[in-house]
């Protein structure tokens, strides 16, 4: 039994809720109870074999089992019944143990309650005894003092009256003492406490005398307050206290209002004069110190005047006019100081100063609702930000122009030193592009201070929208990109007027810079701006495609101008070489002229220069004998017929007719057509201009036999080298054919040189 109890204690029945519910359910079923614990009326079973019924007969049940079940089934039935019996025994034992523990706990609780109630009964008895004693003593005291209570009340009233009378009789002396100590507020308070009583009993001679003395003293006090008010040497707080005391002494409010504003104006104007003195170059301080002084002196004093005025007077219109007039002068000084901030090195001082200026003006908005001062201050901040953006744009433009000057000096240095021109073009382009981009990032970081989260005015609608989109994106970034494109195009527009002073390498470099801007840089800069400033395109802004189109247009114009300039340089050499030579009386050619070698050398140098910045480009397939193409006066049927031994006077007319017919069917060559952004297209344009100039110069001269042969040699030499630079070698062949043919047409004795001799001279030269 002890062992079972110990097991029940170690394994509490509440630890298995499902088992507990099952046991309770079986007990309810046994006792015939429902879920609410009430008895359920059931029909009694009369079957003697119903083991759960009241008429169960064991003998009948066993006989039935023996008749109907086999031995195995009997054994199973026995095993099942044994399990059920054991389960019921265990459940009953658990229920008994559970109730046993509860009975023990209830017994302990009842025993403890008996002890507690016993102690409480003792304390209540003691309390009852004490209350009875207190009641007895209270009755005795009341009986003893009952006769003296009325007398004590009467004496107390007399004492209070005497104290009041004593205060009245001592009032003149007290007021004089306060007047000597300049304790004006205490004097006015004391007089106001006694004024009603003295007025009420003024018909009595004694009180009448006190009243007259007090009036005389208060008149003197009011006179001193007026004098102090007129002097205006006190602070705004002292002036407001002085006005408040005068109002309590029944002075006219309208007159005091005007005097108060007049004295306040004089003090605030003194602060403004101090600020104006700091604008002089001798005593100028930085912008933050200037704004701090203005806020700590003028704005603080103005707020104190506003607060004091509103406590004393009701005329708000005068206050608004007063504040607006002084604030206008203060704002003009602030704007003058802001305009002196020309340096764009460090933007933090200006932003902090504007933030402090804007923050302190919000106090005016709280003290004086409806005032235009805060909005005017915000407009000053907005104008300062716009002006700052303009200054940064000017700084970027100046930086760009200085960078171009450095590039021009770097381009001039190799020529001065004898090195090949343009050898460092990729490095110059990379350096120029990187320096401009870094400068833009630096400027954006400086401007971004205006929109920092800890800056109060950055939360204003202007700085959230218009400043970011129109101010930074459009006025700064987009305008600078447009400036780069426009200033680059100006090199094309004014180069002729300046005598072609722009180095061709600079034109080539700027064209590549603008092309890089079109392909990637513009998109990167605008994306960076939009991300930094959270630009929302509510208002119309310049599209990226429009800027890219402008940059590509500038690049195309620069490259076209580069081709013209380089073509004109080579053309100038060819023109002088043709115009300065006597082609009729020249000697028999033995060498290629030096100018042709110079043309090939310059073309090769240009090819290298352009190849540093642009891709190769697409060429048409070259023939196998491109470098050995001959240029003979008999290279076409029309020329053969022109120079055959059977030359007749009618032959030139027939030749001209055939030449014109041949030109009708030949492909037209556009000399100054726009070039593509590749090396082959650029060199093709330069060579077209050069050879076209050569052709036109030849058409203006007359040649002898040896002059024709010299042109043959020169053209063959040019053909040996120039065909490899152009996109279509037939273009070079056609122009050189035209040059030789035009020379032969203008030759007095057209006797061409043998091709083998021409080749020997060109290979030797």
Order of alpha helices (4+ residues) and beta strands (2+ residues): alpha-alpha-alpha-alpha-alpha-alpha-alpha-alpha-alpha-alpha-alpha-alpha-alpha-alpha-alpha-alpha-alpha-alpha-alpha-alpha-alpha-alpha-alpha-alpha-alpha-alpha-alpha
